[in-house]
């Protein structure tokens, strides 16, 4: 039984689960003079050397670079460290430059990603030195600290987030405010500098230290945000850009948040439930999508009445929703969610190994370190409505209409509504002055929904959008030959489609075939 074939993306679910983008040009209040639209780079940063050594994994080289805490005031505050990695071109004679890549989230580690991309695409591995990094605040780079894991768990698992009673709503808001107070008191003053704008200046320093005048770029999910910002702020320093599973980066994080409950509900109801019903002979959850949905709701209600002690993890309705929204990112993992429902429904009948694996995956819907970086970025990159009453009303409507993810909207929004007002500069992403940008998005992506990608495409001059069937999040590197041909044809050979195009999505898994 493969309950979880791939490393579960519990963190990137709730998170990528809120991905958004925005931008507009201005410097923070009191910012240092800017040359060519960006701060000048002091020599002590620009002249450092990267000491490349084998990474712990052995497949990559790793190094560390020193960056200022605040690119607009580089002489103030302690410097930060950004961990970087490199996979050298496998064919120096065919090498055409550097391909920079980044991770999603915000909050996920990108340090090991070049190895995976090089293994997936020998063409890219030959044509480029593929480089990655852990964004400031993340992983092996200088981390930002907010709350401990118990506090973050309480934020997302306490009570039932669908409960709209005054007491439950007040408790949700209080937990969010307490989390923000923890962030302010524990972060050592670092919070204002964990933003996408500061990160893209780190990226440009990385380019400088690699000795490249321009870099190409591939980024999925939140990394589309990073790529769009980087290309906008440094338009003459990008070559070929691919943005995969796009945040609506011509809007704001708040705009995106209020659109996302719809897309998770759509993926669940229009893709997963019909698939589950079609495989009722295997999973016994109902012969129609309506029956399968009723089975899910019965299980959820049962967990609400009597939370399940599963190998030491007390499973609540919120755990179930968080797991479901995470797993439906990929159609390949629909069987994982179907098995999960069966284990929670009949835990005593499940093999001990399955119970233990599931308990471990459910225990922490969002990691504490991930949450610290995630909220630092989304709450500061673009403005938020700080009216708590607005969010109570809005989240009540979304919770009723789109309960899968709408129920957690108040938690996320209350954190950002309570966050100190940001002085981060805003950057208007328009695409003007850029080489063509290739964009990819599936139609039923639950996290970076198609409507937001379409708005970003229409607002980015010169971009081409490849629309992919199905609803997978992250459509490149998923063994879709049509998508691979567009991406590698562009990055390796410079073939940009003359106009927008489309690819079929990959078929959903057949449990009967897997068992043969």
C-alpha positions in Angstrom: 0.0 0.0 0.0 1.4 3.3 -1.1 -0.5 5.7 1.2 1.9 8.5 0.3 4.0 7.9 -2.8 5.6 11.3 -2.9 6.7 13.5 0.0 3.4 15.0 1.1 3.1 18.7 0.6 1.1 19.4 3.7 3.0 22.8 4.2 2.7 23.9 0.6 -0.9 23.0 0.5 -2.3 25.4 3.0 0.3 27.7 1.7 0.5 27.4 -2.0 -3.0 27.2 -1.0 -2.9 31.0 -0.7 -0.6 31.9 -3.4 -0.9 35.2 -4.9 1.0 38.0 -6.4 1.1 41.7 -6.8 3.3 44.6 -7.6 3.8 48.6 -8.1 7.0 50.8 -8.3 8.1 52.7 -5.2 10.7 52.6 -2.6 10.0 52.1 1.1 9.8 55.2 3.2 13.2 56.6 3.7 14.8 54.2 1.2 18.4 54.7 0.2 19.0 56.3 -3.3 18.3 53.8 -6.1 20.3 53.5 -9.2 18.5 52.3 -12.3 15.4 51.3 -10.2 17.3 49.2 -7.7 19.7 49.9 -4.8 23.4 50.0 -5.5 25.3 47.0 -4.4 28.1 47.7 -2.0 31.4 46.2 -2.9 31.6 44.0 0.2 28.7 42.0 -1.2 29.4 42.3 -4.9 33.1 41.2 -4.6 32.6 38.2 -2.3 33.4 34.7 -3.8 31.2 31.7 -3.6 33.1 28.8 -2.0 31.5 25.9 -3.8 31.6 22.5 -1.9 29.7 19.3 -2.4 26.3 19.5 -0.9 25.3 16.9 1.7 23.2 15.1 -0.9 26.3 14.8 -3.2 24.5 15.6 -6.4 25.0 19.3 -6.2 27.6 21.9 -5.2 26.6 24.3 -2.4 27.8 27.6 -1.1 26.7 30.5 1.1 26.5 34.2 0.2 26.2 37.2 2.5 23.4 39.6 1.8 22.3 42.8 3.6 19.3 42.6 5.9 17.8 45.6 4.1 18.9 46.2 0.5 17.7 49.8 0.8 19.8 50.4 3.9 22.7 47.9 3.6 24.7 49.4 6.4 22.2 48.8 9.1 21.4 45.6 10.9 23.2 42.3 10.9 23.9 40.6 7.5 21.9 37.5 6.4 23.1 34.3 4.8 21.5 32.8 1.7 22.3 29.2 0.9 22.8 28.5 -2.9 23.3 25.4 -5.0 24.5 24.5 -8.5 24.3 21.6 -10.9 27.0 22.2 -13.5 26.2 21.6 -17.2 26.6 18.0 -18.2 27.9 19.1 -21.6 30.1 22.2 -21.4 30.2 22.4 -25.2 26.4 22.7 -25.3 26.2 25.1 -22.3 24.3 28.3 -23.1 24.1 29.8 -19.6 22.6 29.6 -16.2 19.0 28.5 -15.4 17.9 29.8 -12.0 15.0 28.1 -10.2 13.2 28.7 -7.0 10.7 26.9 -4.7 7.1 27.5 -4.0 5.3 28.3 -0.7 6.5 30.9 0.1 8.5 28.9 2.7 9.6 25.8 0.8 13.3 25.0 0.3 14.8 25.4 -3.1 18.3 24.3 -2.4 17.9 20.7 -3.7 15.7 21.5 -6.6 18.4 21.7 -9.3 19.2 18.0 -8.9 15.6 17.0 -9.5 15.3 19.2 -12.6 18.6 18.0 -14.0 17.6 14.4 -13.5 14.2 15.0 -15.1 15.5 16.8 -18.2 18.9 15.8 -19.6 18.4 18.5 -22.3 18.2 21.3 -19.6 21.1 19.6 -17.7 23.3 19.9 -20.8 22.3 23.4 -21.8 22.5 25.1 -18.4 24.2 25.3 -15.1 21.0 24.9 -13.0 21.1 26.8 -9.8 18.8 27.1 -6.8 18.7 28.7 -3.4 16.9 28.8 -0.1 15.1 32.1 0.0 15.9 34.4 3.0 14.0 33.2 6.0 14.0 29.6 4.8 15.9 26.3 5.4 19.7 26.6 5.3 19.5 30.4 4.9 19.0 32.7 7.8 15.6 31.7 9.2 12.8 33.9 10.5 11.2 32.7 13.7 7.6 33.2 14.8 5.9 30.6 17.0 6.6 27.1 18.2 4.9 24.1 16.5 2.2 23.7 19.1 1.0 27.3 18.6 0.9 26.8 14.8 -0.9 23.5 15.2 -3.5 25.2 17.3 -3.9 27.9 14.7 -5.1 25.4 12.1 -6.5 22.4 14.1 -8.3 23.8 17.1 -12.1 23.5 17.1 -13.8 23.3 13.8 -13.0 26.1 11.4 -16.4 25.8 9.8 -18.0 26.7 13.1 -19.3 30.2 12.7 -20.6 30.8 16.3 -19.5 34.0 17.9 -17.3 32.1 20.3 -15.6 30.1 17.6 -15.0 33.1 15.4 -13.5 35.1 18.3 -11.2 32.2 19.2 -10.0 32.0 15.6 -9.2 35.7 15.5 -7.5 35.6 18.9 -5.3 32.7 17.9 -4.2 34.6 14.8 -3.4 37.8 16.7 -1.4 35.8 19.3 0.6 34.2 16.4 1.4 37.7 15.1 2.5 38.9 18.5 4.8 35.9 18.7 6.3 36.8 15.4 7.0 40.3 16.4 8.6 39.3 19.7 10.6 36.4 18.5 11.8 37.4 15.1 14.6 39.7 16.3 13.4 42.6 14.1 13.8 40.5 10.9 10.1 40.4 9.8 10.1 43.6 7.7 12.8 42.2 5.5 11.3 38.8 4.7 9.6 40.0 1.4 9.7 39.1 -2.2 11.3 42.4 -3.1 14.2 41.8 -0.8 14.5 38.2 -2.1 14.8 39.2 -5.7 17.7 41.5 -4.9 19.4 38.5 -3.3 18.7 36.7 -6.6 20.4 39.4 -8.6 23.4 39.3 -6.3 23.6 35.6 -6.9 23.6 36.3 -10.7 26.4 38.7 -10.2 28.5 36.3 -8.2 28.0 33.6 -10.9 29.6 36.0 -13.4 26.5 36.1 -15.6 25.1 39.2 -17.3 21.7 37.4 -17.7 20.0 34.3 -16.4 17.1 32.2 -17.6 14.5 31.2 -15.0 12.0 28.4 -14.2 9.7 28.7 -11.3 6.5 26.9 -10.2 3.7 28.2 -7.9 5.0 31.0 -5.6 8.2 31.0 -7.6 6.1 32.6 -10.4 5.8 35.5 -8.1 9.5 35.6 -7.6 10.2 35.3 -11.3 7.7 38.0 -12.2 9.1 40.4 -9.6 12.7 39.6 -10.6 12.1 40.1 -14.3 10.2 43.4 -13.6 12.9 44.8 -11.3 15.8 43.6 -13.5 14.4 43.4 -17.0 17.8 43.5 -18.7 19.1 40.6 -16.7 16.7 37.9 -17.7 16.9 35.7 -20.9 14.2 33.0 -21.1 11.5 32.8 -18.4 9.1 30.0 -17.7 6.4 30.5 -15.0 4.5 27.3 -14.1 1.2 27.3 -12.2 0.8 31.0 -11.9 -0.3 33.3 -9.1 -2.4 36.2 -10.4 0.6 38.5 -10.2 -1.1 41.5 -11.5 -3.3 41.6 -8.4 -2.7 41.2 -4.7 -2.3 38.4 -2.2 -5.7 39.5 -0.8 -7.3 39.3 -4.2 -6.0 35.8 -4.6 -7.0 34.6 -1.2 -10.6 35.5 -1.7 -10.6 33.6 -5.1 -9.0 30.4 -3.9 -11.8 28.7 -1.9 -13.7 28.4 -5.1 -10.8 26.7 -6.9 -10.2 24.1 -4.2 -14.0 23.3 -4.1 -14.0 23.0 -7.8 -11.1 20.6 -7.9 -12.7 18.5 -5.1 -16.2 18.4 -6.6 -15.5 18.3 -10.3 -12.4 16.1 -10.4 -11.8 14.1 -7.2 -15.4 13.1 -6.3 -16.3 11.9 -9.8 -13.1 9.9 -9.8 -13.8 8.5 -6.4 -17.3 7.5 -7.5 -16.0 5.8 -10.6 -13.8 3.7 -8.4 -16.4 2.8 -5.8 -15.7 -0.9 -6.3 -12.2 -0.2 -4.9 -12.9 2.4 -2.2 -16.6 2.0 -1.3 -17.3 5.7 -0.8 -20.4 6.0 -3.1 -21.4 5.3 -6.7 -22.0 8.9 -7.6 -20.2 12.1 -6.8 -23.1 13.2 -4.6 -22.8 9.9 -2.6 -19.1 10.3 -2.3 -19.4 13.8 -1.0 -22.0 12.7 1.5 -19.5 10.0 2.7 -16.8 12.7 3.2 -19.2 14.9 5.1 -20.3 12.0 7.4 -16.7 11.3 8.2 -16.0 14.9 8.9 -19.0 15.2 11.2 -17.9 12.0 13.0 -14.5 13.5 13.6 -16.2 16.7 14.9 -18.3 14.7 17.4 -15.4 12.4 18.4 -11.9 13.3 17.3 -10.0 10.2 16.4 -6.8 9.3 18.4 -4.7 7.8 15.6 -1.4 6.6 16.9 -1.1 9.7 19.2 -2.4 12.2 16.7 -5.9 13.6 17.6 -7.5 13.9 14.2 -10.1 16.7 13.9 -12.3 17.9 11.0 -9.7 20.5 10.3 -7.0 17.8 9.8 -9.2 16.1 7.3 -9.8 19.2 5.3 -6.1 20.2 5.4 -5.1 16.7 4.2 -7.8 16.7 1.4 -6.8 20.1 0.0 -3.2 19.1 0.0 -3.6 15.8 -1.7 -5.8 17.1 -4.6 -2.9 19.2 -5.9 -2.0 16.1 -8.0 -4.3 13.7 -9.7 -1.7 11.0 -9.2 -2.4 11.2 -5.5 -6.2 10.8 -5.7 -5.7 7.2 -4.5 -3.9 8.5 -1.4 -6.9 10.6 -0.4 -9.3 7.7 -1.1 -7.2 5.4 1.1 -7.0 8.1 3.8 -10.8 8.3 3.9 -10.9 4.6 4.4 -8.3 4.5 7.2 -10.1 7.3 9.1 -13.4 5.6 8.6 -12.2 2.2 9.7 -8.9 2.7 11.6 -9.0 -0.7 13.3 -9.1 -2.5 9.9 -6.1 -0.6 8.5 -2.6 -2.1 8.6 -0.5 -0.7 11.5 2.0 0.8 9.0 -0.8 2.7 7.2 -2.1 4.1 10.5 1.3 5.2 11.6 2.2 6.8 8.3 -1.1 8.7 8.2 -0.8 9.9 11.8 2.6 11.3 11.0 1.4 13.1 7.9 -1.7 14.6 9.6 0.1 15.7 12.8 1.2 19.1 11.6 -0.9 20.7 8.9 1.6 23.5 8.6 5.2 23.5 9.9 6.2 26.3 12.2 9.2 27.3 10.2 7.2 27.2 7.0 4.4 29.3 8.6 6.9 32.0 9.7 8.2 32.6 6.2 4.9 32.2 4.5 3.1 34.8 6.5 6.0 37.2 6.5 5.9 37.2 2.7 2.2 37.2 2.0 1.3 39.7 4.7 3.9 42.2 3.6 4.3 42.1 -0.2 1.0 43.8 -0.9 -1.6 45.7 1.2 -4.3 44.0 3.2 -7.6 45.1 4.5 -7.1 45.4 8.3 -10.8 45.5 9.1 -11.5 42.4 11.1 -15.2 42.7 10.8 -14.9 42.6 7.0 -13.0 39.3 7.2 -15.6 37.8 9.5 -18.3 38.6 7.0 -16.3 37.6 4.0 -15.1 34.3 5.4 -18.6 33.3 6.6 -19.8 33.6 3.0 -16.9 31.7 1.6 -17.1 29.0 4.3 -20.7 28.3 3.3 -20.2 28.4 -0.4 -16.8 26.7 -0.6 -16.2 24.9 2.7 -13.1 22.9 1.7 -10.9 25.9 1.9 -13.3 28.7 2.7 -13.4 27.6 6.3 -9.8 28.4 6.9 -9.9 31.8 5.2 -10.6 33.6 8.5 -7.4 32.2 10.0 -5.1 33.3 7.1 -6.8 36.7 6.7 -6.8 37.4 10.4 -3.1 36.9 10.5 -2.4 39.4 7.7 -5.1 41.8 9.0 -3.2 41.9 12.4 0.3 42.1 10.8 2.2 45.4 11.2 1.6 47.6 8.1 4.4 46.9 5.6 6.7 49.4 4.0 7.8 47.0 1.2 7.9 48.6 -2.2 5.3 47.6 -4.8 6.2 46.6 -8.3 3.8 46.8 -11.2 4.2 43.6 -13.3 3.4 44.5 -16.9 5.8 42.5 -19.0 6.8 45.7 -20.9 10.5 45.7 -21.8 10.9 42.0 -21.2 11.6 39.1 -23.6 8.5 36.9 -24.1 7.5 34.9 -21.0 6.2 31.3 -21.3 3.4 30.6 -18.8 1.9 27.2 -17.9 -1.4 26.5 -16.0 -3.9 23.7 -15.6 -7.5 24.6 -15.8 -8.6 23.1 -12.5 -5.4 23.9 -10.5 -6.8 24.1 -6.9 -4.0 26.4 -5.6 -3.0 28.7 -8.4 -6.3 28.9 -10.1 -6.7 29.3 -13.9 -8.7 32.6 -13.6 -5.8 34.3 -11.8 -3.3 32.9 -14.3 -5.4 34.2 -17.1 -5.5 37.7 -15.6 -1.7 37.6 -15.1 -1.2 36.5 -18.7 -3.5 39.2 -20.1 -1.7 41.8 -18.0 1.8 40.7 -19.0 2.8 42.0 -22.4 4.4 39.4 -24.7 3.6 36.4 -22.6 2.3 33.1 -24.0 0.0 30.8 -22.0 0.0 27.0 -22.4 -3.3 25.8 -21.0 -3.2 22.3 -19.7 -6.2 20.0 -19.1 -6.9 18.5 -15.7 -6.0 20.2 -12.4 -2.5 19.3 -11.5 -0.4 22.0 -9.7 3.0 22.2 -11.3 2.6 20.9 -14.8 6.2 20.7 -15.9 8.3 17.8 -14.5 5.1 15.7 -14.4 5.8 13.5 -17.5 3.4 15.4 -19.8 5.2 15.1 -23.2 3.3 18.0 -24.7 4.2 20.4 -21.8 7.8 19.1 -21.8 8.1 19.9 -25.5 7.0 23.5 -25.1 9.2 24.1 -22.0 12.4 22.5 -23.3 11.9 23.8 -26.9 11.8 27.3 -25.4 14.5 27.0 -22.8 17.0 25.0 -24.9 16.2 26.1 -28.5 14.4 29.4 -28.1 11.2 28.2 -29.7 8.4 30.4 -28.3 4.9 29.5 -29.5 3.5 32.1 -31.9 0.4 32.3 -29.8 -1.3 30.7 -26.8 -1.6 26.9 -27.0 -2.9 24.0 -25.1 -2.0 20.5 -23.9 -4.1 17.6 -22.7 -3.8 16.8 -19.1 -2.5 13.4 -18.0 -5.1 10.7 -17.3 -6.2 10.1 -13.7 -4.9 6.9 -12.1 -6.7 3.6 -12.5 -6.6 1.7 -9.2 -7.6 -1.5 -10.9 -4.7 -1.3 -13.3 -2.3 -0.5 -10.4 -3.4 -3.6 -8.6 -2.8 -5.9 -11.6 
